[in-house]
């Protein structure tokens, strides 16, 4: 589905009366933003799990940090973060990173076709601050270390194969990754206030042991054309990767990343923006910018992890804000989809849809306690748009 720049449409569920300023390509937007529910309707009162959802949707708790998952022997990890789902016969697997400084790693929960939990286990250990990551077309999970000179680890969601450190993908403060099967590359964000946006070109698609690391180069404007330039020293020492290429475009705190239909989106937390790369014509633009919403009523604040649905909707999780996952639709509506109440010291992480698109998984990284040991992982089921 072709997506347009979301700033040109209506923002729903905001207390602001209008956008202000001039948008991309010089298109002035003077009409007031619509107020009211998004495509799924208004959020209801909080359910027993403290989650406000649209009508027809329900939530359940899948796992809690420090407690066994269902009837399994696996204890769910602290600070659950980035995640993804993988088809497993008629069931599926949800993988989740652990963003703690000692141990880190990632775990997985296995479901049968009815959504019952049938297993849980560790797929990565002894790493550091595993924040976000990304799934590959060959059904592995890339777990990214959000530390200076961090690594990317390729893991097996089934837990049968040992994780492999992928040095060729570069050493920097990794955040998220998104695979592009058309151009056969992996896009990566960097969580630094002066970070960059990268792509890794494997020498052989499906094998991440060797390849070329490149950085996006462009001007300082919020829209324009871009190119890719090879990073000379992917090890980042003595000069960090983001400082090696003249003209590398700076992004303020790269976070989530999602690819679909010749487009890649990624978020930057430092300026609360969602960026959009149009890969067919090598142009970039803003898909969302809360600074263009007047009156302090931006519907989406604290942008972080992002995923997409089969309908072409983006689901963007908030780090703080008012603890919402917001939807950005192909017809330019931005609105809250859900809100977690009573957990203001946490952040929402790891949004991912089951393979059939009927269940959304995500975590509250620090839960009600505000501590990494208080993480809670949820599932939301309901009439998601096909």
N, C-alpha and C positions, 0 to 999 in steps of 0.2 A: 504494500500500500504506500502510495506517495505521501510523504509528510511535508507539511509546510512549516514556516517559522511561526512558533506559537505566539509570539508577541503581537502578531497582527490580529489576533482574535480576542474573544471575551475571556476575562478572568472571573471565575465563579467562586462564591463563598468568601469574598473579601469585604471588609468594611470600608475600603477605599471607594471613592466615587468615580475616579477616573485615572487613566494613565496620564503622565505628563511627559513633555519633551518630544524628541524626534526619534523614530525608530530606524532600523537598518535600511540601507539603500535610500535614505532621505524621505521615507514615507511617514508623514505626520499622522498621528493618531489622536483625534480629538474627542471621539465619542466616549461616553461614560462606560466603564466596565459593568457588565451585568452583575446583579446580585441574586443569590439564590443557590439552589442545589446544583451539583454537577450531574453528569450523565447517569449516575446511580442513585440520585436523590439525596436528600438531606441525611446527615448522620443522626442516628437515634441516640437514646440514652445509653450509658455505659452498661455492658453486660456483666455477667458474674466475674469475668476476667479483667474488667476495667477497660474494655475496648468499645469505643463508639463506632458503629458500622451502619451502612445503609440498610434499608429494609430488605429482607430475604437472605442476609448473610449471617453466618454464625462463626464463632471462634472456639478454639480449644487449645490448651497448653500441651505441647509435644514433649518438652524437656525443660528442666531447671538445672542450673549450674550446681555441681556438688551432689546431685541426686541421680539415682539410677533411671535410665530411660525405659519407661514402661516396665515390662517384666524381664528386661535384659539385665546383664551383669555390668554393662558399661555405664560409668559415671560421666554425666555430661560436663563438658569443659567450661571453664570460666570465660567470661567476656566473649560470648559468641558473636561473630562478626560476619564477614562476607560469606555468601552461600550460593548454591546452584542445585538444580534437580537433574537427575539422569534416569532415563527409562531403564527398567529392569524387568524384562518380560512383560507381564501384565501389571506389574507394580512399578515402583520407582524408588530412588534414593535421594535424600537431601543431605548435602555436605555443608559443613559449617566450620569456618576458621575460629581460632582462639587468639584474641589480641592481648596476650599477656607477655611480659618481657622475659620470663623464665619458663621454658617449656613450649609455649606457643602451640603450633601445630594445627591440626584439624580433626574433626570427627564426622561421623555419618550416621544417619538413621534410615532404616530400610522399611518400606511399606508394601503391603500386598495390594491387590486390585481394589479392595474395599476401603483402603486407607488405614488399615490396622497396622500397628508397628510390629515388625517381625524380627528386627535385629538392630543393633547399634554397636559401633566400634570405632577405634582410633585409626586414622589413615596417615597421619603425619605427627611426628614428635620431635622434641629437642630443637626447635627453631625459635624465632623471636618475633613478637608483635605481628602475628599473621592477621593482617587487616582484611582487605578484599582479595579479589582474584578473578578467575574466569574459567568457564568451561571450554573445552576444545571439541571440534567436530568428531574426534576419535575417542571421545568419552573419557577424558581425564580432567582433573581439576587442577588449575594453576593457583597455588597458594602463595601470596606475595608478602614479603617481610617489609613492614613499614618502619624501617630503621635506616640510618645512614649506611650506605654501601650494603643495602639488603639484597637478598637473592629472591629468585622465583623458584619454587619447588613444584615439580609435576607429580601429581599423586593419583592413585587408583581409587575411585569411589567405592569399589567393591572390597578394597583392603587386601587383595590377594598379592599385589606386587609392591615392592618397596618403593618409597618416594625417591625421586631423582632431582638433585639440584641442577638447575639449568643455567650454568655460568654464562653461556653465550647470549642470554637475554639481558645482560648488563647488571651492574651493581649501582643501585641508587635507592632512594626511599620509595620503594614500590607501593602502589595502592591497588589499582584494579587492572584487569586485562580483558580484552574482548577479541575473539577470533573472527576473521573475515575470510570465509572460504572461497570467495570470488577472486580476490587479489592474493590469497594465500599468505596472509600476514597476521600478526598478533599486535593489537594496539595496547599501549600501556600508559597509565597516568603516574605522575610523580607528586607526592604529598609534601611539597615545599612551597613557601610563599613566593619563591622565584623559580618554580619548577617548570618542567617542559612536558611535552606530549610526544611519545615515541611510537615507533612500530618496529617489530622484529620480523625479518624475512628469513624463514628457515631455508637452509640449503636444499632440504627435501621436505615437502609439506607432510606433516605428520611426525616429523622427527625434529625435536627442538635442541638437539645436541650441538648443532652448528648453524651459523647463519650470519646475517648482517643486522646490526642495530642502527636505526636512523632516528633523527629528531625532526619534528615539524619546524619549518622555517617560514616566517611571514612577517608582515609589518606589525605596527603597534595598534592598529585600528581594531574594532570589534567585528569587522567583516572584511572580506577580501579573498585573495587567492593565496594558496600555500604550495610549498614544495617540500621534499624530503632530502635531508643531507646525512650522510654516513657519520656516525660518531667515531672518531679515531681510536679512542681507548675506552672500551666498554667497561673496564675494571674500575674506572672512576678514581684512579689514584696515580699520580698526585693531584690531578685536576678532575673535579667532579664532572660527570657527563653533561650536566646542564650548562657548564661553562666552556665547553670545548668547541662549539660551533658558532661562528659569528652569524647573527641573524636568527638564531633559534628563538621562537616565540615564547614569551614568559606567560605562565598561567599561575594564578594565585591559589595554590593549594588544591592540586588535582585529586579527585575522589573517584566516584563510580564511573563505569564505562559500559556502553551497550552498543552492539552492532546489529543492524537489520536493513535489508533492502538497499544496499549501496550507500548507507548513511551510518555514521558513528556519532553517538552523543556521549558527552562526559561532563561531569560537574566540577565546579571549583568553589570550595567552601569559603575562601578568603573574600570573595566578592559576591557570593550567593548567585552564581550563574550556571545555566546549562548551555553548553556549547554544542554546535552541530557542524560536522564536516560532511559536505556533499562530495562524495568520492568520484562521481562520474565527471564532474567538471573541476575538481580540485579547488573548491571554495569553502570558506568557513563563515559562520555567522552565529549570533546568539539565538538560542531557542527560548531562553527565559532569563530575565534580569529583574530582580525585585527592586532595583533602584529606579526603575521606570514606573513603578506603582506609587502614586501620590498618597499622602495621608497615612503612611505607615501601615497600610492594610495588605501587604503582600501575602498571598495565600500560601506561599512556599518559602520557608526560611530554614537556613542551616542545611543546604543541599548536601547529600551524601551518596549512598549506594543507589543504583538505578537498575531497573530491569524493564522488559517490555512484554506485552501480551500479544496473542495472535491477532487481535483487533487493530494493532498498531498503536495502542495506548502505551505511554511511558508511565512507570510507577517510580516515583522518586521519594526515598526515605529521608527523614530529617534527623540531623544530629542536633538534638536540643529542639529549638523552635518551640512549637507546642506539641511535639511528639506525634507528628502525622506522617502518613504516607499519602502523598498527593499524586493525582493523575494529571497527565498532560495528554490531551486527545489529538487525533489527526486534524480535527476541525478547530484546534486552537483554544480549547477550554482548559483552564487550570483550576483544579478544585481538590479539596480534601477527600480522600477515599476512606481513610480510617484515622482514628485518634486514640492513643493510649493515655489513659488518665492515671493520676497519682504516681507518675514516674518521671518527674521533671528533671531529675539528676541523671537521666539515662540518655540513650540515643537509639534510634531504630536502625537495624543492620540486616544485611543478608536477604533482601526480598528476592524471591524466586518462585516461579510457577511450576506446578507438577506438569508432566508431559502432556496431559490432556487439557491443561489450561483451566481446570476447575477448582484448584486449590492454590492458595498463596501462602508461602512460608516466609517468616521473618523473625527477628529476635529483638528484644529489648536488652541491650548489652549489659546494663547494670540493674535492671528491674526496679523494684520498690526500695531496695537498700542503698542504691547509689554506689555499690561496690561491684567489682568485677566478679565476685563470688555470687552475685544476685541475679545473674543472667536468666532470662526466660525466652524460650523459643515457642512460637505460636504457629497455628495453621488457621487460615480463614477459608471457608467454603461458601459458595453461593453462585448466583447467576452472572458470572463474568461474561463480558461481551465476546462473542466469537469473531 
